[in-house]
Amino acid sequence: MADQLDLGVVGLTPGNGHPYSFASIVNGYSDDGFRASDWGVIYDYLAAKDPSEFGFPGVSVTHAWTQDPAETERLCAAARVPEAVDSFEDLRSTVDALLLLRDDSERHAEMALPFLEDGTPVFVDKPLALDAEDLDAFRPHLEAGRLLSCSGMRFACELDAPRANLTNYGELKVARGTVINDWVHYGVHMLDAILGVVDARPEIVRALDAPHDAFGVTLDDGTLVQVDALGDAPFVFDVSFLGSEKASDHPIRDNFAAFRRTLWHFVRMVKTGDPPLDPQATLDVMATLVAGKRARETGNSVDVDDFR
C-alpha cells in the first residue's frame, strides 16, 4: 500500500448525510460549501471541533460520486473533495479504498462487490445487507479484512466506560437502546452499540406490543436487549445497562467522535489487512435485524440462527 491513501466516497440516500460527515472528518470542511448544502446539522458539529481533530496522516478523500451531479458538486465543495466523477465505475481505477455511504442495503452488493472482488477495500454504511445471498457473498471479504460495515455507535466514546468495566455491573440483566426512526435503519445503531459492549450473542427476537418498532432480543447468556425505534420523535440515541450491582445511562451525542473512530479502524484495516471486528459480529447484527422483521410479521418469537 502506498504511503498516500486515496479514498473515494459514494452517496447519497435521503436523510443520510454520512458522505458529508465522513469526507469532512478526513479532509476538513468548507464553511461556504456547507452553507450551500442542506446539511447544517452536520456543519454544526463539525464547527464545534478543533482543527487538530480532523484528518489522518497520508489519507485523503480524493474522489466523489452521487447519482445527482449537482449533489456531487455540493459534496465536493463542502468536504474539499477535489474530483467529482461522472460514473460510479470510474472510481474502480482511481482510488485505493471506497467509502460506500448509502444506507439502501438492497444496493450494497451490486455496488460494493465489484470493488471487493478487485481487491479494493470498502467500508459499507449500515445495514450491510438483509438478503442471505448478499451476506454469503460479503462473508469472505469480511474475513479477509477487505470489508468493514457497522454503525459508528459501535465505537461511541460515551460507551467507553461500560466497555472497559462491564464486570462491575454484576449480572447484566437488561441492556436498553432507544432511538428515532425505524428498526432496520436506526435499530441497527442500538444493536451495534450494545453488542459492541456485551460479550454475548443474540439468540431469540420477539416483537413487543407498542405503537412503534419495539423488539426484545434475548442473548445467549440470558441478557435481555430491548430496542425501541420511536419513529418520528425528538432526537434520541440513548443506551442503558442494568445489572445486579450497577446501572448506567448513556446518551450518545458525539457523532463526530464515533465516525472518526470508525474511519480510524477502516484506515487501519486497509493498511494492515486485519479485520477490526469479528466478521461474525457483523453477521449477527444483520441476522438479528432480519429476525426482528420476521417476528413483527408473524407475531412469533424467532430464532436468530434461522437467518445466520
Number of C-alpha atoms within 10 A of each C-alpha: 8 8 9 11 19 17 24 26 32 23 24 23 15 9 8 15 18 22 25 26 25 21 29 26 23 23 20 20 25 16 13 10 17 22 14 13 16 12 17 12 10 17 21 11 14 21 12 9 12 8 12 6 14 16 19 15 9 10 15 22 28 20 24 28 27 23 14 11 14 11 17 25 20 20 31 28 23 26 25 22 26 14 16 23 18 15 13 15 13 12 22 17 10 14 18 20 26 25 25 23 23 24 23 16 19 14 13 22 19 11 15 20 18 13 20 21 11 10 13 19 29 28 23 25 24 26 25 27 26 21 15 14 10 18 19 13 12 23 15 14 20 25 17 14 22 25 28 28 22 24 24 21 27 23 22 24 18 20 21 11 12 19 16 10 10 17 14 14 17 13 16 21 16 19 25 19 25 22 24 21 20 17 25 21 17 22 27 25 24 28 30 23 24 25 20 18 21 18 12 14 20 24 20 21 28 23 24 17 11 10 8 16 22 22 24 19 28 21 19 13 15 16 20 20 23 24 27 23 25 22 15 10 10 9 12 16 18 18 23 19 22 19 18 12 11 14 17 13 15 17 14 18 17 13 17 23 19 20 21 22 18 24 22 16 18 26 20 14 21 23 15 12 16 16 20 18 18 11 20 14 16 22 22 21 26 28 25 28 25 23 27 29 20 18 20 19 10 12 14 13 17 23 21 24 13 12 17 17
